Amino acid sequence: MTAAAIFAMAATSCGNAGAKNDGKKETKKGVTELNAESFNTKVYDIKASELVYLGDKPAIVDFTASWCGPCQRIAPILEELATEMGDKIVIYKVDIDKNNALAREFNISSIPAILYIPLKGESVMTVGSRGKSQFIQEINTYLLNNAE
């Protein structure tokens, strides 16, 4: 199955997903920023005929951009969760402006787009801002209930 088939989306949240980056570089402790190359070695090899998760812990991938207000609101929540739950899950972020081809591969048309990748079962893509309690609920539902 292709990335596009798995993660087709029609929802909207923070429109204009193709806008240009303002050039700011963020450094976070708990959330790891990925580019296309590191994504292909840590998450999925998108060139493969079938997507197989490459990690050893369930993962969250936050497709984001520096100009997106809702993305900036959830960033500190994801940092907290990465610190609090780092022994159970891993959290990544992908800047769609720096990684246009990767965003297109996953049909990212609105952000924040959150990809939940369990160790077993299907990945789930959600769109939109949410609070910490909803993230915890989604982590428990999509990631930890399917953990090995």
Backbone bond lengths (Angstrom), bond angles and torsions (degrees), N, CA, C in turn:
res aa  C-N    CA-C-N  psi(-1)  N-CA   C-N-CA  omega(-1)  CA-C   N-CA-C  phi
1 M - - - 1.451 - - 1.524 108.71 -
2 T 1.302 118.48 139.69 1.462 122.38 -178.47 1.522 110.78 -85.06
3 A 1.316 115.16 161.23 1.464 120.18 177.51 1.512 110.52 -59.41
4 A 1.322 116.87 -40.12 1.463 120.62 -178.82 1.521 110.94 -63.89
5 A 1.316 117.87 -38.34 1.458 120.69 -179.42 1.514 111.13 -68.98
6 I 1.319 117.57 -37.77 1.465 120.91 -177.58 1.513 111.95 -73.01
7 F 1.322 116.66 -36.32 1.451 119.21 -168.46 1.525 114.50 -117.70
8 A 1.326 117.68 31.27 1.464 120.62 177.70 1.523 108.87 -64.27
9 M 1.338 116.36 134.98 1.458 119.94 -175.83 1.518 110.56 -137.17
10 A 1.317 116.17 149.79 1.455 119.96 177.52 1.522 112.53 -126.97
11 A 1.330 118.67 -1.61 1.459 122.07 -175.27 1.523 110.79 -78.08
12 T 1.324 115.82 162.86 1.453 120.73 175.67 1.516 109.16 -127.26
13 S 1.328 115.52 149.56 1.447 119.73 178.05 1.514 110.13 -146.13
14 C 1.322 117.39 -67.95 1.453 122.14 176.83 1.514 105.78 -118.51
15 G 1.318 116.16 95.09 1.449 121.23 -172.77 1.512 113.01 -63.79
16 N 1.338 115.47 -179.81 1.448 123.34 178.94 1.522 111.46 61.99
17 A 1.331 116.34 51.93 1.457 121.80 -177.60 1.520 112.76 -64.68
18 G 1.302 119.64 -9.92 1.452 121.28 -179.78 1.519 113.75 -98.84
19 A 1.318 118.86 6.59 1.460 121.07 -178.20 1.523 110.90 -63.47
20 K 1.312 115.94 157.12 1.460 120.62 -176.27 1.518 111.71 -80.54
21 N 1.318 114.75 147.88 1.451 124.00 177.75 1.527 109.28 -69.63
22 D 1.324 117.48 146.40 1.453 120.32 178.42 1.529 112.21 -85.10
23 G 1.328 118.01 1.27 1.450 122.16 174.90 1.509 115.50 89.31
24 K 1.312 119.34 -4.36 1.457 121.23 179.48 1.514 110.84 -71.43
25 K 1.321 116.21 138.87 1.461 122.15 178.46 1.515 107.45 -107.89
26 E 1.329 115.55 125.94 1.455 120.25 179.25 1.519 109.49 -103.53
27 T 1.314 116.22 139.35 1.452 120.86 174.49 1.520 107.28 -121.07
28 K 1.308 115.66 120.25 1.454 121.00 -178.58 1.517 109.09 -119.82
29 K 1.341 116.70 150.23 1.459 120.76 179.80 1.515 112.81 -76.80
30 G 1.306 117.19 -52.29 1.448 120.05 -170.30 1.509 115.60 -90.70
31 V 1.323 117.94 -32.31 1.455 122.59 -178.72 1.528 107.78 -92.46
32 T 1.321 116.44 130.26 1.456 121.52 -179.41 1.517 110.00 -98.08
33 E 1.331 116.81 125.68 1.466 120.36 177.49 1.527 109.15 -83.05
34 L 1.313 115.00 131.76 1.458 121.33 -179.79 1.518 110.71 -112.46
35 N 1.327 115.79 148.00 1.452 121.40 167.02 1.528 106.51 -107.00
36 A 1.317 117.84 -177.58 1.470 120.41 -176.54 1.524 111.18 -60.47
37 E 1.322 117.06 -40.86 1.465 120.31 -178.71 1.529 111.96 -64.98
38 S 1.331 117.21 -48.63 1.466 119.41 -179.54 1.524 111.43 -69.32
39 F 1.334 117.74 -31.30 1.459 121.31 174.74 1.527 109.65 -60.25
40 N 1.324 116.22 -42.64 1.468 121.04 -178.91 1.523 113.70 -67.97
41 T 1.326 117.78 -18.09 1.471 119.98 178.84 1.525 113.20 -104.17
42 K 1.338 117.77 -21.32 1.461 120.23 -177.03 1.526 114.15 -107.79
43 V 1.333 117.36 -26.28 1.458 120.43 -173.40 1.529 110.51 -116.04
44 Y 1.307 117.01 -77.60 1.463 123.08 178.49 1.518 109.03 -135.36
45 D 1.317 116.67 141.63 1.457 120.51 167.82 1.522 105.62 -85.95
46 I 1.321 116.48 101.66 1.462 119.69 -173.25 1.518 112.57 -72.04
47 K 1.319 117.71 -9.91 1.462 120.82 176.99 1.534 111.36 -84.70
48 A 1.316 117.10 -13.23 1.469 120.98 -178.74 1.528 110.23 -71.05
49 S 1.314 116.27 154.23 1.470 120.38 -179.58 1.523 111.75 -69.48
50 E 1.310 117.51 -27.80 1.460 121.82 176.92 1.526 108.32 -132.27
51 L 1.326 116.33 134.18 1.462 120.00 -179.54 1.519 110.49 -77.26
52 V 1.322 115.41 124.20 1.460 122.52 176.42 1.521 106.39 -126.63
53 Y 1.335 116.25 125.36 1.457 120.54 -179.11 1.526 109.65 -64.61
54 L 1.328 117.02 133.25 1.455 122.78 -174.10 1.520 113.91 -98.02
55 G 1.328 118.51 -6.24 1.457 121.59 -175.75 1.515 113.74 -86.15
56 D 1.334 115.38 170.38 1.464 120.91 178.08 1.532 112.89 -110.82
57 K 1.331 117.13 1.25 1.461 123.65 173.45 1.520 107.30 -131.37
58 P 1.324 118.28 151.98 1.469 119.53 172.36 1.529 109.07 -56.75
59 A 1.328 116.07 150.97 1.465 119.15 -174.03 1.518 112.44 -133.92
60 I 1.326 113.09 155.35 1.457 123.21 168.69 1.521 105.95 -118.37
61 V 1.335 116.14 133.88 1.458 120.98 171.78 1.526 107.03 -118.96
62 D 1.315 115.14 119.31 1.459 122.86 179.27 1.525 108.03 -97.87
63 F 1.332 116.64 109.74 1.466 121.46 174.11 1.521 106.09 -84.46
64 T 1.324 117.30 119.48 1.451 122.58 -165.82 1.522 111.65 -142.50
65 A 1.320 116.53 174.94 1.467 123.15 171.88 1.524 108.53 -154.77
66 S 1.318 115.27 150.90 1.465 119.81 -176.28 1.530 113.01 -66.64
67 W 1.323 118.57 -25.87 1.463 122.50 -178.13 1.530 113.41 -84.84
68 C 1.320 117.83 -7.18 1.469 122.46 -174.37 1.532 110.93 -88.72
69 G 1.327 116.51 113.02 1.469 121.12 -179.84 1.520 113.90 -58.52
70 P 1.339 118.87 -50.53 1.468 119.31 178.62 1.537 112.42 -59.85
71 C 1.325 117.20 -34.09 1.469 120.87 177.71 1.531 110.01 -63.88
72 Q 1.320 115.62 -42.48 1.463 120.05 -179.84 1.531 111.49 -67.17
73 R 1.335 117.16 -30.45 1.463 120.27 178.55 1.527 112.28 -71.65
74 I 1.326 117.76 -33.58 1.475 118.35 -179.19 1.525 112.64 -88.13
75 A 1.330 118.38 -15.47 1.470 121.14 -178.36 1.530 113.10 -54.87
76 P 1.350 119.71 -47.55 1.471 118.55 179.66 1.534 112.80 -66.48
77 I 1.325 116.32 -30.26 1.471 120.10 177.34 1.520 109.53 -65.74
78 L 1.323 116.53 -44.48 1.457 119.94 178.72 1.527 111.41 -64.93
79 E 1.334 116.67 -35.18 1.465 120.02 175.43 1.532 110.89 -62.02
80 E 1.336 116.12 -45.75 1.467 120.32 177.94 1.521 110.85 -59.23
81 L 1.320 115.62 -46.31 1.463 120.16 -179.00 1.521 111.57 -64.71
82 A 1.329 117.21 -37.15 1.468 120.19 177.62 1.522 110.57 -62.89
83 T 1.325 116.56 -38.91 1.465 120.79 178.42 1.528 111.41 -71.31
84 E 1.315 116.58 -45.23 1.459 121.67 -176.86 1.530 113.50 -72.94
85 M 1.324 117.71 -34.13 1.464 120.73 -172.33 1.528 112.77 -117.17
86 G 1.318 116.80 16.30 1.453 121.84 -175.60 1.513 115.55 -60.27
87 D 1.321 117.04 -19.45 1.465 118.69 176.66 1.526 111.91 -82.22
88 K 1.351 117.55 -14.57 1.467 121.95 -177.30 1.528 113.51 -109.08
89 I 1.338 116.20 -33.65 1.471 120.82 -176.20 1.523 109.69 -137.30
90 V 1.308 115.59 166.08 1.462 121.97 173.16 1.530 107.37 -123.41
91 I 1.338 115.98 142.93 1.456 120.86 -178.74 1.522 108.99 -122.87
92 Y 1.322 114.65 127.23 1.454 122.74 178.62 1.524 109.14 -118.54
93 K 1.338 114.92 161.23 1.456 119.54 169.87 1.522 108.29 -134.88
94 V 1.330 114.47 148.24 1.457 122.24 178.54 1.521 107.31 -128.14
95 D 1.325 116.58 119.20 1.459 121.66 176.41 1.525 107.30 -78.58
96 I 1.326 116.23 115.11 1.464 120.19 -174.81 1.528 112.67 -68.41
97 D 1.319 117.83 -23.52 1.462 120.48 178.32 1.525 111.28 -73.89
98 K 1.312 117.01 -32.81 1.462 121.63 178.41 1.530 111.53 -85.39
99 N 1.318 116.43 -17.00 1.465 121.61 -174.30 1.522 110.70 -133.58
100 N 1.333 115.74 57.50 1.466 121.66 -176.33 1.525 112.52 -56.96
101 A 1.322 117.51 -43.54 1.469 120.59 -177.03 1.528 110.64 -63.59
102 L 1.315 117.07 -39.75 1.465 121.11 178.84 1.524 110.32 -66.56
103 A 1.314 117.00 -42.03 1.470 120.76 177.23 1.528 110.66 -61.59
104 R 1.319 116.83 -41.63 1.470 120.11 177.74 1.529 111.19 -65.15
105 E 1.320 117.36 -38.95 1.470 121.42 -179.89 1.531 111.12 -58.90
106 F 1.329 116.54 -33.68 1.460 121.28 -179.75 1.526 112.23 -100.33
107 N 1.311 116.92 13.85 1.467 122.20 177.39 1.523 112.90 53.75
108 I 1.308 116.88 42.06 1.463 120.78 179.14 1.525 107.78 -76.47
109 S 1.325 115.91 111.43 1.459 120.53 178.08 1.525 111.22 -115.04
110 S 1.316 117.22 -15.29 1.462 122.82 178.58 1.515 108.27 -142.86
111 I 1.314 114.60 145.23 1.460 119.36 178.50 1.521 109.19 -132.87
112 P 1.324 119.03 158.58 1.446 126.22 1.10 1.533 111.99 -69.24
113 A 1.318 115.00 136.62 1.456 122.22 174.24 1.528 106.17 -113.90
114 I 1.299 115.97 124.00 1.463 121.83 -175.76 1.523 108.65 -112.79
115 L 1.331 115.55 120.27 1.455 122.11 178.41 1.524 108.35 -102.23
116 Y 1.332 116.22 120.01 1.463 122.35 176.25 1.523 107.65 -99.22
117 I 1.338 116.89 124.53 1.458 121.49 -178.06 1.523 109.26 -121.02
118 P 1.332 118.03 103.61 1.468 120.82 176.97 1.530 109.81 -78.00
119 L 1.315 116.99 165.87 1.464 119.76 174.85 1.521 110.82 -70.22
120 K 1.319 116.33 -33.73 1.467 121.81 177.60 1.518 108.71 -124.44
121 G 1.302 116.94 146.32 1.456 120.32 176.26 1.512 112.51 92.96
122 E 1.329 113.96 -175.87 1.463 122.57 -176.02 1.530 112.05 -80.90
123 S 1.322 114.85 146.06 1.458 121.12 172.42 1.524 109.06 -74.72
124 V 1.342 115.25 156.41 1.463 121.08 -179.16 1.521 108.30 -130.39
125 M 1.336 116.22 131.31 1.459 121.88 176.61 1.524 108.70 -106.85
126 T 1.327 116.40 131.97 1.456 121.61 174.65 1.533 107.69 -124.20
127 V 1.315 116.37 159.79 1.456 121.24 -178.79 1.512 109.23 -131.68
128 G 1.320 115.72 139.12 1.455 120.45 173.55 1.514 113.62 114.55
129 S 1.307 113.66 163.17 1.454 121.88 178.55 1.520 109.77 -77.70
130 R 1.311 116.11 152.99 1.464 121.97 176.51 1.515 108.82 -158.08
131 G 1.317 114.94 165.93 1.450 120.78 179.11 1.520 111.69 -89.24
132 K 1.308 115.05 175.19 1.462 121.23 -177.36 1.523 111.70 -61.04
133 S 1.314 118.07 -41.43 1.469 119.90 -177.69 1.526 111.41 -63.34
134 Q 1.338 117.78 -37.20 1.464 119.51 177.73 1.530 110.51 -70.02
135 F 1.341 117.42 -38.19 1.465 119.32 175.35 1.524 110.63 -59.66
136 I 1.327 116.65 -44.41 1.468 119.95 -179.66 1.523 110.35 -62.24
137 Q 1.314 116.85 -42.74 1.463 120.70 177.60 1.536 110.49 -60.70
138 E 1.319 117.08 -45.25 1.465 120.65 -179.98 1.527 111.89 -67.04
139 I 1.328 117.46 -38.72 1.469 120.90 176.49 1.529 109.67 -60.58
140 N 1.321 115.93 -46.26 1.463 119.30 179.14 1.528 111.88 -63.32
141 T 1.322 117.12 -41.59 1.471 121.44 -178.00 1.521 111.62 -72.32
142 Y 1.330 117.55 -51.64 1.463 121.11 -170.87 1.533 114.18 -87.93
143 L 1.333 117.49 -26.92 1.458 119.23 -173.66 1.523 114.90 -112.72
144 L 1.307 116.81 -52.52 1.460 118.83 -171.67 1.516 113.82 -80.00
145 N 1.329 118.12 -28.07 1.478 120.25 176.02 1.518 111.56 -70.26
146 N 1.359 116.37 -18.49 1.453 121.13 179.91 1.519 112.66 -105.45
147 A 1.339 116.46 4.90 1.469 119.65 -177.32 1.513 110.95 -68.34
148 E 1.325 114.86 153.07 1.468 119.97 178.81 1.505 110.50 -74.25
